[in-house]
Amino acid sequence: MEETEYRGHVVVLPYPSQGHINPLLQFAKRLASKGVKATIATTRYTLKSICTANVGVEPISDGFDESGFAQAKNVDSFLKSFKANGSRTLSELIQKFQDSGSPVSCVVYDSFFPWALDVAKQHGIYGAPFFTNSATVSHIFCLIHHGKLSFPLKLETTPLLIPGLPPLNFPDLPSFLKLPESYPAYLAMKLSQFSNLDMADWIFSNTFEELEAEEARSISKLWPAKLIGPMVPAAYLDGRIEDDKGYGASLWEPLSEDCIKWLETKPPKSVVYVSFGSMVSLTLEQMEEIAWGLKESGLHFLWVVKESEQDKLPDGFVDSTKENGLIVTWCNQLEMLENQAIGCFVTHCGWNSTLEGLSLAVPMVGVPKWADQLTDAKFVEEIWGVGLRAKEDDKGVVRKEELVMCLKEVMEGKRSQQIKKNASKWRELAKKAVSEGGSSDKRINEFVQHVVQKDRQ
């Protein structure tokens, strides 16, 4: 096979967590498939977890090279260290490429790292933030940053009304806005994403025009984002990247083969797939309610429970459900969602999981817990009509009876057929967006054209 002759060179810098590495790495693969040299710059700790064809991988430092975030005292110290060490080592990497005859044309960086734009400008190259959440959520934080939305929000009784967005009630708001004192460092990071956007050459958002059409029109007046998603491996959408069935990064060991073998023994659309992502840690009480809800539903289930969470499973649960259920520590989620045995996805509604559910037309039951998941869950149920949001009680816990009711309704209830129909519609629109000539594909091609032209100058 002939070696590809790449033009231009884009360095892609993700925040070092699974939910941020995945979409930025996928974007790098999209660029490489269009003839642009792409390099992922990632922390030394996550370096060994990334392996993908046609995309280079280079280390930078966050100051915690042995264990990453786990080494830091807290979020604040991690972010400060990353800014200091990341700026220096990213600059050194750009200079290394310059000296080796492969100069960098642009740095595409996770929007959590506005300092990366300063580094790019110091080297006289393009810089572009990549927002890994919905355009809607980004817009809310952007309005607050620019002082166009008073903060703290006082919305316990009246909805938040923003032109172009649906009314958002208090339970629909990102947790950092509802309880700003809960994670002050994360709130500050969310707001700082917009600190130097006026200097950026492009702004990318992992969503697509058809999904957030009205929202995109409203947003464009304040920050002109290019909607280039969904950043999901091509095998599940347009198929234009060869053998692209996974993101190419996993911070945990997936047990996908065991899952597939088990799913092959189950009837079509009969299994509930349950995963709360890489960041969410459920309370003991919530874990027990989910467990007994799955048992009482009588449905087959495949539940991803990280090793660190296994001791929260109730006594006797695993043995009492081994006929109906399989519990694994990690798996390739896309492979599971694609499997014909899966009929429902119980999800925390993280943005990547939401896009994956939409892209593979899997009806969802949302159990959001923090951050942007709360807003995503509202859209899953009320705007896109692809599932239900399980309601919490006054203690913030989704009870087993509520989970069973949602599962039954999504799998076989009155709304089931409409939910499945909507899910199929969004899958087709997601495929269309990233296929040749689609809305997201056009935006990526425009970027590639600029990068290649700069390379020729």
CORUR-V603237 format. One record per helix or strand of 3 or more residues. SS is the DSSP state (H for helix, E for strand). FROM is the first residue (numbers start at 1). LEN is the number of residues. Records with the same first field share a line. If there is no record, write none. Layout:
# CORUR-V603237
SS: FROM-LEN + FROM-LEN
This chain:
# CORUR-V603237
E: 7-7 + 36-8 + 56-5 + 106-5 + 126-6 + 202-4 + 271-5 + 300-5 + 325-4 + 342-6 + 364-3 + 387-3
H: 18-16 + 44-4 + 68-4 + 75-25 + 115-8 + 135-11 + 170-3 + 175-4 + 184-9 + 197-3 + 213-7 + 234-3 + 256-8 + 284-14 + 307-6 + 317-4 + 333-6 + 351-9 + 373-11 + 400-13 + 416-19 + 439-18
